[in-house]
Amino acid sequence: MQPMDTKIVSVIKKFSYPMWFILAKKDVDCSCVDFHTKQPVPGCPKCLGTGHQVKIVRSNAAHQNDTAMISGNGLGSREVNVVPVFYTLTDIKCEEGDIVVDGNEAFVVQHYFSEHSNESKPVYYKIVGAPLKNNVDKFMDIFHETLRGAGYE
């Protein structure tokens, strides 16, 4: 029988495909950030509207939408596919607020976990996100233009 770690790794490899991870250096502000309001320019090609210097990383990951239970007084309860989760074998070192681009969709990282085996070493990494809501079309246009400028089609 195969160890559990080997099975998990094989499933992640089977369902993984290339995605982009936009990692913001939170301690380095972009020159587009307004001195008074501390707000970035949403269409800035240098920081992609994050307000910070960014590093763009391409890595394989598997995407799954987890369900969330929604309930309330008078509403009853139901499950909704609202929580995008990404599984990768590479330690991308995401932080809260970083962005995952999967095809033509963008997600803001909410949590980043390293999942460990019985030997206490990381086996895979789990990224929980939320859909990017503000200026999505503008963000995707700028992101694709940045990729084209770097030689990606």
N, CA, C and O atoms as a GROMACS GRO file, in nm:
protein
  612
    1MET      N    1   0.083  -0.119   0.000
    1MET     CA    2   0.000   0.000   0.000
    1MET      C    3   0.088   0.125   0.000
    1MET      O    4   0.188   0.132   0.072
    2GLN      N    5   0.050   0.225  -0.081
    2GLN     CA    6   0.127   0.349  -0.090
    2GLN      C    7   0.103   0.436   0.034
    2GLN      O    8  -0.008   0.439   0.087
    3PRO      N    9   0.205   0.505   0.078
    3PRO     CA   10   0.184   0.599   0.189
    3PRO      C   11   0.087   0.710   0.148
    3PRO      O   12   0.075   0.742   0.030
    4MET      N   13   0.019   0.765   0.244
    4MET     CA   14  -0.080   0.870   0.219
    4MET      C   15  -0.018   0.990   0.146
    4MET      O   16  -0.080   1.046   0.056
    5ASP      N   17   0.104   1.030   0.185
    5ASP     CA   18   0.170   1.144   0.120
    5ASP      C   19   0.184   1.123  -0.030
    5ASP      O   20   0.158   1.214  -0.108
    6THR      N   21   0.223   1.004  -0.070
    6THR     CA   22   0.243   0.973  -0.211
    6THR      C   23   0.112   0.984  -0.288
    6THR      O   24   0.109   1.032  -0.401
    7LYS      N   25   0.003   0.941  -0.227
    7LYS     CA   26  -0.128   0.949  -0.292
    7LYS      C   27  -0.173   1.094  -0.308
    7LYS      O   28  -0.226   1.133  -0.412
    8ILE      N   29  -0.153   1.172  -0.204
    8ILE     CA   30  -0.192   1.314  -0.211
    8ILE      C   31  -0.112   1.385  -0.320
    8ILE      O   32  -0.168   1.460  -0.400
    9VAL      N   33   0.018   1.362  -0.323
    9VAL     CA   34   0.104   1.425  -0.423
    9VAL      C   35   0.061   1.384  -0.564
    9VAL      O   36   0.059   1.468  -0.654
   10SER      N   37   0.027   1.258  -0.583
   10SER     CA   38  -0.013   1.212  -0.717
   10SER      C   39  -0.144   1.276  -0.762
   10SER      O   40  -0.161   1.306  -0.880
   11VAL      N   41  -0.237   1.298  -0.670
   11VAL     CA   42  -0.364   1.363  -0.705
   11VAL      C   43  -0.339   1.509  -0.742
   11VAL      O   44  -0.394   1.558  -0.840
   12ILE      N   45  -0.256   1.577  -0.664
   12ILE     CA   46  -0.227   1.718  -0.695
   12ILE      C   47  -0.156   1.729  -0.830
   12ILE      O   48  -0.189   1.817  -0.909
   13LYS      N   49  -0.061   1.641  -0.856
   13LYS     CA   50   0.008   1.642  -0.986
   13LYS      C   51  -0.090   1.618  -1.101
   13LYS      O   52  -0.082   1.681  -1.206
   14LYS      N   53  -0.182   1.526  -1.080
   14LYS     CA   54  -0.278   1.489  -1.186
   14LYS      C   55  -0.368   1.607  -1.226
   14LYS      O   56  -0.398   1.626  -1.343
   15PHE      N   57  -0.409   1.688  -1.127
   15PHE     CA   58  -0.504   1.795  -1.154
   15PHE      C   59  -0.440   1.934  -1.162
   15PHE      O   60  -0.512   2.033  -1.176
   16SER      N   61  -0.309   1.942  -1.155
   16SER     CA   62  -0.240   2.072  -1.160
   16SER      C   63  -0.221   2.120  -1.303
   16SER      O   64  -0.210   2.042  -1.397
   17TYR      N   65  -0.219   2.250  -1.316
   17TYR     CA   66  -0.188   2.316  -1.442
   17TYR      C   67  -0.128   2.453  -1.410
   17TYR      O   68  -0.139   2.499  -1.296
   18PRO      N   69  -0.064   2.519  -1.507
   18PRO     CA   70   0.005   2.645  -1.478
   18PRO      C   71  -0.090   2.758  -1.440
   18PRO      O   72  -0.195   2.778  -1.501
   19MET      N   73  -0.050   2.831  -1.336
   19MET     CA   74  -0.121   2.950  -1.290
   19MET      C   75  -0.017   3.056  -1.258
   19MET      O   76   0.103   3.029  -1.253
   20TRP      N   77  -0.065   3.178  -1.238
   20TRP     CA   78   0.024   3.289  -1.204
   20TRP      C   79  -0.005   3.333  -1.061
   20TRP      O   80  -0.120   3.338  -1.018
   21PHE      N   81   0.101   3.363  -0.989
   21PHE     CA   82   0.091   3.410  -0.851
   21PHE      C   83   0.159   3.547  -0.845
   21PHE      O   84   0.276   3.560  -0.878
   22ILE      N   85   0.085   3.648  -0.802
   22ILE     CA   86   0.136   3.783  -0.792
   22ILE      C   87   0.163   3.809  -0.644
   22ILE      O   88   0.072   3.824  -0.563
   23LEU      N   89   0.292   3.814  -0.612
   23LEU     CA   90   0.335   3.829  -0.474
   23LEU      C   91   0.377   3.973  -0.451
   23LEU      O   92   0.472   4.022  -0.513
   24ALA      N   93   0.308   4.041  -0.360
   24ALA     CA   94   0.337   4.182  -0.332
   24ALA      C   95   0.437   4.193  -0.217
   24ALA      O   96   0.424   4.126  -0.115
   25LYS      N   97   0.537   4.278  -0.236
   25LYS     CA   98   0.631   4.308  -0.127
   25LYS      C   99   0.568   4.422  -0.047
   25LYS      O  100   0.579   4.539  -0.084
   26LYS      N  101   0.502   4.386   0.061
   26LYS     CA  102   0.423   4.482   0.138
   26LYS      C  103   0.506   4.596   0.197
   26LYS      O  104   0.452   4.701   0.231
   27ASP      N  105   0.637   4.577   0.209
   27ASP     CA  106   0.722   4.681   0.266
   27ASP      C  107   0.781   4.777   0.161
   27ASP      O  108   0.855   4.868   0.196
   28VAL      N  109   0.747   4.756   0.033
   28VAL     CA  110   0.798   4.843  -0.074
   28VAL      C  111   0.679   4.900  -0.152
   28VAL      O  112   0.615   4.830  -0.230
   29ASP      N  113   0.650   5.029  -0.129
   29ASP     CA  114   0.539   5.094  -0.198
   29ASP      C  115   0.578   5.127  -0.341
   29ASP      O  116   0.693   5.156  -0.372
   30CYS      N  117   0.478   5.123  -0.428
   30CYS     CA  118   0.496   5.162  -0.567
   30CYS      C  119   0.495   5.315  -0.576
   30CYS      O  120   0.436   5.382  -0.491
   31SER      N  121   0.560   5.368  -0.676
   31SER     CA  122   0.565   5.513  -0.695
   31SER      C  123   0.428   5.572  -0.732
   31SER      O  124   0.411   5.694  -0.728
   32CYS      N  125   0.331   5.487  -0.766
   32CYS     CA  126   0.198   5.536  -0.803
   32CYS      C  127   0.110   5.568  -0.682
   32CYS      O  128   0.005   5.630  -0.697
   33VAL      N  129   0.152   5.526  -0.563
   33VAL     CA  130   0.072   5.549  -0.442
   33VAL      C  131   0.067   5.698  -0.411
   33VAL      O  132   0.171   5.764  -0.399
   34ASP      N  133  -0.056   5.751  -0.398
   34ASP     CA  134  -0.075   5.893  -0.368
   34ASP      C  135  -0.024   5.925  -0.228
   34ASP      O  136  -0.055   5.855  -0.132
   35PHE      N  137   0.054   6.031  -0.217
   35PHE     CA  138   0.117   6.069  -0.090
   35PHE      C  139   0.012   6.099   0.018
   35PHE      O  140   0.032   6.064   0.134
   36HIS      N  141  -0.098   6.163  -0.020
   36HIS     CA  142  -0.198   6.205   0.079
   36HIS      C  143  -0.298   6.094   0.112
   36HIS      O  144  -0.325   6.068   0.229
   37THR      N  145  -0.351   6.029   0.010
   37THR     CA  146  -0.457   5.929   0.034
   37THR      C  147  -0.403   5.789   0.059
   37THR      O  148  -0.475   5.703   0.110
   38LYS      N  149  -0.276   5.767   0.024
   38LYS     CA  150  -0.211   5.634   0.037
   38LYS      C  151  -0.277   5.529  -0.053
   38LYS      O  152  -0.263   5.409  -0.028
   39GLN      N  153  -0.349   5.574  -0.156
   39GLN     CA  154  -0.417   5.484  -0.248
   39GLN      C  155  -0.335   5.468  -0.376
   39GLN      O  156  -0.282   5.566  -0.428
   40PRO      N  157  -0.325   5.342  -0.428
   40PRO     CA  158  -0.253   5.322  -0.555
   40PRO      C  159  -0.342   5.356  -0.674
   40PRO      O  160  -0.464   5.364  -0.662
   41VAL      N  161  -0.279   5.377  -0.787
   41VAL     CA  162  -0.353   5.397  -0.912
   41VAL      C  163  -0.398   5.259  -0.959
   41VAL      O  164  -0.314   5.171  -0.979
   42PRO      N  165  -0.530   5.236  -0.976
   42PRO     CA  166  -0.579   5.102  -1.011
   42PRO      C  167  -0.519   5.044  -1.139
   42PRO      O  168  -0.506   4.922  -1.150
   43GLY      N  169  -0.481   5.128  -1.235
   43GLY     CA  170  -0.429   5.078  -1.361
   43GLY      C  171  -0.278   5.083  -1.372
   43GLY      O  172  -0.225   5.076  -1.483
   44CYS      N  173  -0.208   5.093  -1.262
   44CYS     CA  174  -0.062   5.104  -1.267
   44CYS      C  175   0.000   4.976  -1.321
   44CYS      O  176  -0.022   4.868  -1.265
   45PRO      N  177   0.078   4.985  -1.429
   45PRO     CA  178   0.139   4.864  -1.486
   45PRO      C  179   0.256   4.809  -1.404
   45PRO      O  180   0.293   4.692  -1.420
   46LYS      N  181   0.314   4.892  -1.315
   46LYS     CA  182   0.428   4.845  -1.234
   46LYS      C  183   0.383   4.758  -1.117
   46LYS      O  184   0.446   4.656  -1.088
   47CYS      N  185   0.274   4.797  -1.050
   47CYS     CA  186   0.229   4.723  -0.932
   47CYS      C  187   0.098   4.649  -0.954
   47CYS      O  188   0.048   4.582  -0.864
   48LEU      N  189   0.042   4.662  -1.074
   48LEU     CA  190  -0.087   4.601  -1.109
   48LEU      C  191  -0.199   4.647  -1.016
   48LEU      O  192  -0.295   4.574  -0.992
   49GLY      N  193  -0.186   4.770  -0.964
   49GLY     CA  194  -0.289   4.827  -0.879
   49GLY      C  195  -0.282   4.783  -0.733
   49GLY      O  196  -0.370   4.816  -0.655
   50THR      N  197  -0.178   4.709  -0.696
   50THR     CA  198  -0.166   4.662  -0.557
   50THR      C  199  -0.109   4.769  -0.466
   50THR      O  200  -0.132   4.767  -0.345
   51GLY      N  201  -0.034   4.864  -0.522
   51GLY     CA  202   0.030   4.966  -0.442
   51GLY      C  203   0.166   4.926  -0.390
   51GLY      O  204   0.232   5.004  -0.320
   52HIS      N  205   0.210   4.806  -0.423
   52HIS     CA  206   0.338   4.756  -0.376
   52HIS      C  207   0.418   4.697  -0.493
   52HIS      O  208   0.361   4.660  -0.596
   53GLN      N  209   0.548   4.688  -0.475
   53GLN     CA  210   0.631   4.620  -0.574
   53GLN      C  211   0.584   4.474  -0.580
   53GLN      O  212   0.558   4.414  -0.476
   54VAL      N  213   0.574   4.418  -0.700
   54VAL     CA  214   0.525   4.281  -0.714
   54VAL      C  215   0.626   4.191  -0.783
   54VAL      O  216   0.712   4.236  -0.860
   55LYS      N  217   0.613   4.065  -0.753
   55LYS     CA  218   0.691   3.960  -0.819
   55LYS      C  219   0.587   3.864  -0.876
   55LYS      O  220   0.498   3.819  -0.804
   56ILE      N  221   0.599   3.832  -1.004
   56ILE     CA  222   0.503   3.742  -1.069
   56ILE      C  223   0.569   3.606  -1.087
   56ILE      O  224   0.676   3.595  -1.147
   57VAL      N  225   0.506   3.502  -1.033
   57VAL     CA  226   0.560   3.367  -1.035
   57VAL      C  227   0.461   3.276  -1.107
   57VAL      O  228   0.340   3.283  -1.083
   58ARG      N  229   0.513   3.191  -1.194
   58ARG     CA  230   0.429   3.092  -1.262
   58ARG      C  231   0.459   2.956  -1.200
   58ARG      O  232   0.575   2.916  -1.190
   59SER      N  233   0.354   2.885  -1.159
   59SER     CA  234   0.371   2.754  -1.098
   59SER      C  235   0.245   2.671  -1.120
   59SER      O  236   0.137   2.725  -1.143
   60ASN      N  237   0.261   2.541  -1.114
   60ASN     CA  238   0.146   2.452  -1.128
   60ASN      C  239   0.069   2.443  -0.997
   60ASN      O  240   0.128   2.439  -0.889
   61ALA      N  241  -0.063   2.439  -1.009
   61ALA     CA  242  -0.150   2.423  -0.893
   61ALA      C  243  -0.281   2.361  -0.940
   61ALA      O  244  -0.317   2.370  -1.058
   62ALA      N  245  -0.350   2.298  -0.848
   62ALA     CA  246  -0.482   2.242  -0.876
   62ALA      C  247  -0.586   2.334  -0.810
   62ALA      O  248  -0.567   2.378  -0.697
   63HIS      N  249  -0.694   2.363  -0.881
   63HIS     CA  250  -0.799   2.454  -0.833
   63HIS      C  251  -0.924   2.373  -0.800
   63HIS      O  252  -0.969   2.290  -0.879
   64GLN      N  253  -0.979   2.399  -0.683
   64GLN     CA  254  -1.104   2.334  -0.642
   64GLN      C  255  -1.189   2.439  -0.572
   64GLN      O  256  -1.137   2.519  -0.494
   65ASN      N  257  -1.317   2.439  -0.597
   65ASN     CA  258  -1.408   2.527  -0.524
   65ASN      C  259  -1.468   2.448  -0.410
   65ASN      O  260  -1.537   2.349  -0.432
   66ASP      N  261  -1.442   2.492  -0.287
   66ASP     CA  262  -1.501   2.429  -0.171
   66ASP      C  263  -1.636   2.492  -0.143
   66ASP      O  264  -1.662   2.605  -0.185
   67THR      N  265  -1.720   2.420  -0.074
   67THR     CA  266  -1.852   2.472  -0.042
   67THR      C  267  -1.849   2.542   0.093
   67THR      O  268  -1.769   2.509   0.180
   68ALA      N  269  -1.938   2.638   0.108
   68ALA     CA  270  -1.954   2.709   0.234
   68ALA      C  271  -2.100   2.700   0.274
   68ALA      O  272  -2.189   2.710   0.190
   69MET      N  273  -2.125   2.682   0.400
   69MET     CA  274  -2.260   2.675   0.452
   69MET      C  275  -2.306   2.817   0.486
   69MET      O  276  -2.240   2.889   0.561
   70ILE      N  277  -2.419   2.855   0.428
   70ILE     CA  278  -2.476   2.986   0.455
   70ILE      C  279  -2.608   2.964   0.527
   70ILE      O  280  -2.694   2.889   0.480
   71SER      N  281  -2.624   3.029   0.641
   71SER     CA  282  -2.748   3.015   0.717
   71SER      C  283  -2.778   3.145   0.788
   71SER      O  284  -2.690   3.228   0.809
   72GLY      N  285  -2.904   3.162   0.825
   72GLY     CA  286  -2.945   3.282   0.897
   72GLY      C  287  -3.091   3.272   0.936
   72GLY      O  288  -3.163   3.188   0.884
   73ASN      N  289  -3.134   3.358   1.026
   73ASN     CA  290  -3.274   3.358   1.069
   73ASN      C  291  -3.365   3.390   0.951
   73ASN      O  292  -3.348   3.491   0.883
   74GLY      N  293  -3.460   3.304   0.928
   74GLY     CA  294  -3.553   3.323   0.819
   74GLY      C  295  -3.499   3.285   0.683
   74GLY      O  296  -3.574   3.284   0.585
   75LEU      N  297  -3.370   3.253   0.674
   75LEU     CA  298  -3.309   3.217   0.547
   75LEU      C  299  -3.295   3.067   0.530
   75LEU      O  300  -3.282   3.017   0.418
   76GLY      N  301  -3.297   2.995   0.640
   76GLY     CA  302  -3.266   2.853   0.632
   76GLY      C  303  -3.118   2.836   0.615
   76GLY      O  304  -3.041   2.923   0.656
   77SER      N  305  -3.076   2.726   0.556
   77SER     CA  306  -2.933   2.708   0.530
   77SER      C  307  -2.915   2.638   0.396
   77SER      O  308  -3.002   2.562   0.352
   78ARG      N  309  -2.802   2.664   0.334
   78ARG     CA  310  -2.770   2.598   0.208
   78ARG      C  311  -2.620   2.605   0.186
   78ARG      O  312  -2.551   2.686   0.246
   79GLU      N  313  -2.570   2.519   0.100
   79GLU     CA  314  -2.429   2.518   0.066
   79GLU      C  315  -2.409   2.587  -0.068
   79GLU      O  316  -2.487   2.568  -0.161
   80VAL      N  317  -2.303   2.667  -0.076
   80VAL     CA  318  -2.273   2.742  -0.198
   80VAL      C  319  -2.125   2.722  -0.230
   80VAL      O  320  -2.041   2.726  -0.140
   81ASN      N  321  -2.093   2.702  -0.359
   81ASN     CA  322  -1.952   2.692  -0.402
   81ASN      C  323  -1.893   2.832  -0.413
   81ASN      O  324  -1.904   2.897  -0.517
   82VAL      N  325  -1.832   2.877  -0.305
   82VAL     CA  326  -1.781   3.013  -0.305
   82VAL      C  327  -1.636   3.025  -0.264
   82VAL      O  328  -1.578   3.133  -0.278
   83VAL      N  329  -1.576   2.921  -0.214
   83VAL     CA  330  -1.441   2.933  -0.160
   83VAL      C  331  -1.341   2.866  -0.254
   83VAL      O  332  -1.329   2.744  -0.254
   84PRO      N  333  -1.269   2.945  -0.335
   84PRO     CA  334  -1.169   2.886  -0.423
   84PRO      C  335  -1.046   2.842  -0.342
   84PRO      O  336  -0.992   2.919  -0.261
   85VAL      N  337  -1.004   2.718  -0.364
   85VAL     CA  338  -0.887   2.663  -0.295
   85VAL      C  339  -0.791   2.611  -0.401
   85VAL      O  340  -0.831   2.547  -0.498
   86PHE      N  341  -0.662   2.639  -0.380
   86PHE     CA  342  -0.558   2.597  -0.472
   86PHE      C  343  -0.460   2.508  -0.395
   86PHE      O  344  -0.423   2.538  -0.282
   87TYR      N  345  -0.418   2.399  -0.459
   87TYR     CA  346  -0.323   2.307  -0.399
   87TYR      C  347  -0.200   2.302  -0.488
   87TYR      O  348  -0.211   2.284  -0.609
   88THR      N  349  -0.082   2.317  -0.429
   88THR     CA  350   0.042   2.314  -0.505
   88THR      C  351   0.149   2.239  -0.427
   88THR      O  352   0.144   2.229  -0.305
   89LEU      N  353   0.244   2.187  -0.501
   89LEU     CA  354   0.356   2.116  -0.439
   89LEU      C  355   0.476   2.208  -0.419
   89LEU      O  356   0.576   2.169  -0.358
   90THR      N  357   0.466   2.331  -0.469
   90THR     CA  358   0.574   2.429  -0.461
   90THR      C  359   0.543   2.531  -0.352
   90THR      O  360   0.432   2.583  -0.344
   91ASP      N  361   0.640   2.560  -0.269
   91ASP     CA  362   0.623   2.663  -0.167
   91ASP      C  363   0.637   2.800  -0.232
   91ASP      O  364   0.747   2.851  -0.252
   92ILE      N  365   0.524   2.858  -0.266
   92ILE     CA  366   0.522   2.986  -0.337
   92ILE      C  367   0.539   3.102  -0.240
   92ILE      O  368   0.572   3.213  -0.281
   93LYS      N  369   0.516   3.078  -0.115
   93LYS     CA  370   0.531   3.178  -0.010
   93LYS      C  371   0.431   3.293  -0.026
   93LYS      O  372   0.465   3.410  -0.014
   94CYS      N  373   0.306   3.255  -0.055
   94CYS     CA  374   0.200   3.355  -0.065
   94CYS      C  375   0.171   3.413   0.073
   94CYS      O  376   0.195   3.350   0.176
   95GLU      N  377   0.119   3.532   0.071
   95GLU     CA  378   0.072   3.596   0.193
   95GLU      C  379  -0.068   3.650   0.168
   95GLU      O  380  -0.112   3.661   0.054
   96GLU      N  381  -0.136   3.682   0.274
   96GLU     CA  382  -0.269   3.740   0.264
   96GLU      C  383  -0.262   3.866   0.179
   96GLU      O  384  -0.176   3.951   0.202
   97GLY      N  385  -0.351   3.878   0.082
   97GLY     CA  386  -0.354   3.994  -0.007
   97GLY      C  387  -0.285   3.972  -0.140
   97GLY      O  388  -0.304   4.052  -0.232
   98ASP      N  389  -0.203   3.867  -0.153
   98ASP     CA  390  -0.143   3.835  -0.282
   98ASP      C  391  -0.254   3.790  -0.377
   98ASP      O  392  -0.368   3.769  -0.334
   99ILE      N  393  -0.222   3.774  -0.504
   99ILE     CA  394  -0.324   3.743  -0.605
   99ILE      C  395  -0.285   3.618  -0.682
   99ILE      O  396  -0.169   3.599  -0.718
  100VAL      N  397  -0.385   3.532  -0.707
  100VAL     CA  398  -0.370   3.413  -0.791
  100VAL      C  399  -0.448   3.439  -0.918
  100VAL      O  400  -0.566   3.474  -0.912
  101VAL      N  401  -0.384   3.421  -1.034
  101VAL     CA  402  -0.452   3.435  -1.162
  101VAL      C  403  -0.463   3.297  -1.224
  101VAL      O  404  -0.362   3.233  -1.256
  102ASP      N  405  -0.586   3.251  -1.241
  102ASP     CA  406  -0.616   3.121  -1.300
  102ASP      C  407  -0.696   3.147  -1.427
  102ASP      O  408  -0.816   3.174  -1.420
  103GLY      N  409  -0.631   3.139  -1.541
  103GLY     CA  410  -0.698   3.168  -1.668
  103GLY      C  411  -0.735   3.315  -1.673
  103GLY      O  412  -0.648   3.402  -1.667
  104ASN      N  413  -0.865   3.344  -1.684
  104ASN     CA  414  -0.913   3.482  -1.688
  104ASN      C  415  -0.981   3.522  -1.557
  104ASN      O  416  -1.060   3.616  -1.554
  105GLU      N  417  -0.949   3.451  -1.450
  105GLU     CA  418  -1.005   3.483  -1.320
  105GLU      C  419  -0.892   3.518  -1.223
  105GLU      O  420  -0.782   3.463  -1.232
  106ALA      N  421  -0.921   3.609  -1.132
  106ALA     CA  422  -0.822   3.648  -1.032
  106ALA      C  423  -0.882   3.633  -0.894
  106ALA      O  424  -0.999   3.660  -0.871
  107PHE      N  425  -0.798   3.588  -0.802
  107PHE     CA  426  -0.841   3.561  -0.665
  107PHE      C  427  -0.742   3.623  -0.567
  107PHE      O  428  -0.621   3.620  -0.590
  108VAL      N  429  -0.794   3.679  -0.459
  108VAL     CA  430  -0.711   3.736  -0.356
  108VAL      C  431  -0.686   3.629  -0.250
  108VAL      O  432  -0.780   3.564  -0.202
  109VAL      N  433  -0.560   3.610  -0.213
  109VAL     CA  434  -0.523   3.510  -0.114
  109VAL      C  435  -0.575   3.553   0.024
  109VAL      O  436  -0.548   3.664   0.069
  110GLN      N  437  -0.648   3.463   0.088
  110GLN     CA  438  -0.697   3.486   0.223
  110GLN      C  439  -0.612   3.413   0.327
  110GLN      O  440  -0.584   3.466   0.435
  111HIS      N  441  -0.570   3.291   0.291
  111HIS     CA  442  -0.489   3.208   0.382
  111HIS      C  443  -0.392   3.124   0.300
  111HIS      O  444  -0.423   3.085   0.187
  112TYR      N  445  -0.277   3.096   0.357
  112TYR     CA  446  -0.175   3.012   0.294
  112TYR      C  447  -0.125   2.914   0.400
  112TYR      O  448  -0.073   2.955   0.503
  113PHE      N  449  -0.141   2.786   0.374
  113PHE     CA  450  -0.104   2.683   0.470
  113PHE      C  451  -0.001   2.588   0.410
  113PHE      O  452  -0.007   2.558   0.290
  114SER      N  453   0.091   2.542   0.491
  114SER     CA  454   0.174   2.430   0.450
  114SER      C  455   0.117   2.309   0.523
  114SER      O  456   0.104   2.308   0.645
  115GLU      N  457   0.083   2.206   0.446
  115GLU     CA  458   0.024   2.085   0.504
  115GLU      C  459   0.134   1.983   0.524
  115GLU      O  460   0.208   1.952   0.431
  116HIS      N  461   0.145   1.932   0.645
  116HIS     CA  462   0.258   1.847   0.684
  116HIS      C  463   0.220   1.700   0.694
  116HIS      O  464   0.103   1.664   0.710
  117SER      N  465   0.323   1.617   0.683
  117SER     CA  466   0.305   1.472   0.697
  117SER      C  467   0.340   1.433   0.840
  117SER      O  468   0.364   1.518   0.925
  118ASN      N  469   0.342   1.306   0.864
  118ASN     CA  470   0.379   1.255   0.996
  118ASN      C  471   0.524   1.286   1.028
  118ASN      O  472   0.562   1.286   1.145
  119GLU      N  473   0.606   1.311   0.928
  119GLU     CA  474   0.747   1.341   0.948
  119GLU      C  475   0.771   1.490   0.968
  119GLU      O  476   0.886   1.534   0.973
  120SER      N  477   0.667   1.568   0.978
  120SER     CA  478   0.672   1.712   1.003
  120SER      C  479   0.731   1.794   0.889
  120SER      O  480   0.762   1.911   0.909
  121LYS      N  481   0.746   1.737   0.771
  121LYS     CA  482   0.791   1.818   0.658
  121LYS      C  483   0.670   1.846   0.568
  121LYS      O  484   0.581   1.762   0.556
  122PRO      N  485   0.667   1.965   0.505
  122PRO     CA  486   0.553   1.998   0.419
  122PRO      C  487   0.541   1.901   0.302
  122PRO      O  488   0.639   1.867   0.237
  123VAL      N  489   0.418   1.858   0.277
  123VAL     CA  490   0.390   1.770   0.164
  123VAL      C  491   0.331   1.852   0.049
  123VAL      O  492   0.368   1.831  -0.067
  124TYR      N  493   0.242   1.943   0.081
  124TYR     CA  494   0.181   2.029  -0.020
  124TYR      C  495   0.139   2.159   0.048
  124TYR      O  496   0.144   2.172   0.171
  125TYR      N  497   0.097   2.255  -0.034
  125TYR     CA  498   0.060   2.387   0.016
  125TYR      C  499  -0.083   2.417  -0.029
  125TYR      O  500  -0.122   2.387  -0.142
  126LYS      N  501  -0.159   2.475   0.060
  126LYS     CA  502  -0.300   2.504   0.035
  126LYS      C  503  -0.320   2.656   0.042
  126LYS      O  504  -0.281   2.721   0.139
  127ILE      N  505  -0.383   2.710  -0.063
  127ILE     CA  506  -0.409   2.853  -0.072
  127ILE      C  507  -0.560   2.872  -0.079
  127ILE      O  508  -0.625   2.821  -0.170
  128VAL      N  509  -0.615   2.943   0.016
  128VAL     CA  510  -0.758   2.973   0.017
  128VAL      C  511  -0.775   3.116  -0.030
  128VAL      O  512  -0.708   3.207   0.020
  129GLY      N  513  -0.863   3.137  -0.125
  129GLY     CA  514  -0.879   3.270  -0.183
  129GLY      C  515  -1.021   3.320  -0.182
  129GLY      O  516  -1.112   3.254  -0.132
  130ALA      N  517  -1.038   3.436  -0.238
  130ALA     CA  518  -1.168   3.498  -0.260
  130ALA      C  519  -1.160   3.568  -0.395
  130ALA      O  520  -1.055   3.621  -0.431
  131PRO      N  521  -1.270   3.568  -0.470
  131PRO     CA  522  -1.266   3.634  -0.602
  131PRO      C  523  -1.228   3.782  -0.591
  131PRO      O  524  -1.275   3.852  -0.502
  132LEU      N  525  -1.141   3.827  -0.681
  132LEU     CA  526  -1.107   3.969  -0.689
  132LEU      C  527  -1.232   4.042  -0.736
  132LEU      O  528  -1.291   4.004  -0.837
  133LYS      N  529  -1.273   4.145  -0.665
  133LYS     CA  530  -1.400   4.211  -0.697
  133LYS      C  531  -1.384   4.347  -0.762
  133LYS      O  532  -1.468   4.386  -0.843
  134ASN      N  533  -1.277   4.420  -0.730
  134ASN     CA  534  -1.263   4.557  -0.779
  134ASN      C  535  -1.180   4.563  -0.907
  134ASN      O  536  -1.071   4.507  -0.914
  135ASN      N  537  -1.234   4.632  -1.006
  135ASN     CA  538  -1.162   4.658  -1.132
  135ASN      C  539  -1.106   4.530  -1.195
  135ASN      O  540  -0.992   4.531  -1.244
  136VAL      N  541  -1.182   4.422  -1.195
  136VAL     CA  542  -1.133   4.293  -1.243
  136VAL      C  543  -1.091   4.300  -1.390
  136VAL      O  544  -0.982   4.255  -1.426
  137ASP      N  545  -1.176   4.357  -1.475
  137ASP     CA  546  -1.143   4.365  -1.618
  137ASP      C  547  -1.018   4.449  -1.641
  137ASP      O  548  -0.932   4.412  -1.722
  138LYS      N  549  -1.007   4.561  -1.572
  138LYS     CA  550  -0.891   4.647  -1.586
  138LYS      C  551  -0.766   4.574  -1.535
  138LYS      O  552  -0.660   4.580  -1.598
  139PHE      N  553  -0.778   4.507  -1.422
  139PHE     CA  554  -0.665   4.431  -1.367
  139PHE      C  555  -0.619   4.325  -1.467
  139PHE      O  556  -0.499   4.312  -1.492
  140MET      N  557  -0.713   4.249  -1.523
  140MET     CA  558  -0.676   4.141  -1.617
  140MET      C  559  -0.612   4.198  -1.743
  140MET      O  560  -0.517   4.140  -1.795
  141ASP      N  561  -0.661   4.312  -1.792
  141ASP     CA  562  -0.600   4.376  -1.910
  141ASP      C  563  -0.455   4.415  -1.882
  141ASP      O  564  -0.366   4.388  -1.962
  142ILE      N  565  -0.433   4.478  -1.767
  142ILE     CA  566  -0.298   4.521  -1.731
  142ILE      C  567  -0.208   4.400  -1.709
  142ILE      O  568  -0.092   4.400  -1.751
  143PHE      N  569  -0.260   4.298  -1.644
  143PHE     CA  570  -0.182   4.177  -1.618
  143PHE      C  571  -0.139   4.111  -1.749
  143PHE      O  572  -0.022   4.075  -1.765
  144HIS      N  573  -0.233   4.095  -1.842
  144HIS     CA  574  -0.200   4.034  -1.972
  144HIS      C  575  -0.102   4.119  -2.051
  144HIS      O  576  -0.014   4.066  -2.120
  145GLU      N  577  -0.116   4.250  -2.041
  145GLU     CA  578  -0.022   4.341  -2.109
  145GLU      C  579   0.118   4.327  -2.048
  145GLU      O  580   0.218   4.329  -2.120
  146THR      N  581   0.125   4.312  -1.918
  146THR     CA  582   0.254   4.290  -1.850
  146THR      C  583   0.317   4.160  -1.897
  146THR      O  584   0.437   4.155  -1.923
  147LEU      N  585   0.238   4.055  -1.908
  147LEU     CA  586   0.290   3.927  -1.956
  147LEU      C  587   0.341   3.936  -2.100
  147LEU      O  588   0.446   3.883  -2.133
  148ARG      N  589   0.263   4.005  -2.186
  148ARG     CA  590   0.306   4.024  -2.325
  148ARG      C  591   0.438   4.101  -2.329
  148ARG      O  592   0.526   4.070  -2.409
  149GLY      N  593   0.450   4.202  -2.244
  149GLY     CA  594   0.574   4.280  -2.239
  149GLY      C  595   0.694   4.196  -2.194
  149GLY      O  596   0.808   4.228  -2.226
  150ALA      N  597   0.666   4.089  -2.119
  150ALA     CA  598   0.773   4.000  -2.072
  150ALA      C  599   0.796   3.885  -2.169
  150ALA      O  600   0.879   3.798  -2.142
  151GLY      N  601   0.724   3.883  -2.282
  151GLY     CA  602   0.745   3.779  -2.382
  151GLY      C  603   0.649   3.663  -2.377
  151GLY      O  604   0.667   3.565  -2.450
  152TYR      N  605   0.546   3.670  -2.293
  152TYR     CA  606   0.446   3.561  -2.288
  152TYR      C  607   0.329   3.601  -2.376
  152TYR      O  608   0.292   3.718  -2.384
  153GLU      N  609   0.271   3.503  -2.441
  153GLU     CA  610   0.155   3.529  -2.525
  153GLU      C  611   0.028   3.485  -2.460
  153GLU      O  612  -0.080   3.500  -2.517
   0.00000   0.00000   0.00000
